[in-house]
Amino acid sequence: MIKKKKNRFLPGGRYHAGEMKWFGFYLRPRSEKLVYNLLGNLSYEVFFPTIQSLRIWKNRQRKMITVPLFPNYMFVYTYEHELYNIRCLPRVASFVSCDGKPATISGQEIAGVKQMLGLDKTITVETTFIKGEPVRIVSGPLAGYEGVLIQQNGRTRFAIRLEAINHTVLVDISRSTLEKR
């Protein structure tokens, strides 16, 4: 006889110590949508950023497909003590950690990426970081966000760095909307 644990994977149980934070999870390859749906069904707040990308197949067919902005990564807003329950779900490899402790992503960084996705501009992600001057956006839809100004291929780009997963999100921006920090 197998005993079933009550509400093992349901958030919002009786015991909650600490505060809710954004945590990053590393997933098995090509399983982002499956884990996103599973966590959504378990009532977790999940951030899974996607972008449209043009793919050209061998038969020269062109097609716009939806691809993850951060392949193999997903962000969950939860309590630290629930990380093990999420880690035990199928296709979740591990949570992102630094020095053996779970790494958190600030809410401002998550909000900045959400704002960038809402713009009608091309967004790219770099895993190598080019140092630039720190700036703050003073006008437009990203007003108030701080990041780094980068010159890349003759274009001015604004970058938000996600330190926990070592990725940088870049978007094209006008210099007139920026000020030095």
VENZIKA-V230178 format. One line per field, one symbol per residue. psi: psi as a letter, one per 30 degrees, with the letter a starting at -180 (. if undefined). burial: 1 if it has 24 or more other C-alpha atoms within 12 Angstrom, else 0. A space follows every 50 residues. Layout:
BEGIN
psi = ???
burial = ???
END
This chain:
BEGIN
psi = kkkkkkhegklgaejjkalklkkkkkllkhgeeeeeeeeefggkjkjikl lkkkkjleggkkkklklkejkgkkkkjaleffeeeefflkgjellklkhf kkklkleeeeeeeeeefflhlkklkkfkkkkakklkkflafgkfkkbkkk kjhgkkkkkkkjeeghlkkkkklkffgllk.
burial = 00000000111000000000111111100011101100100001111111 10000000000000000111111111111101101110101111110000 01111000111111111000001110000000001110000100111111 0000001111110110111111100011000
END
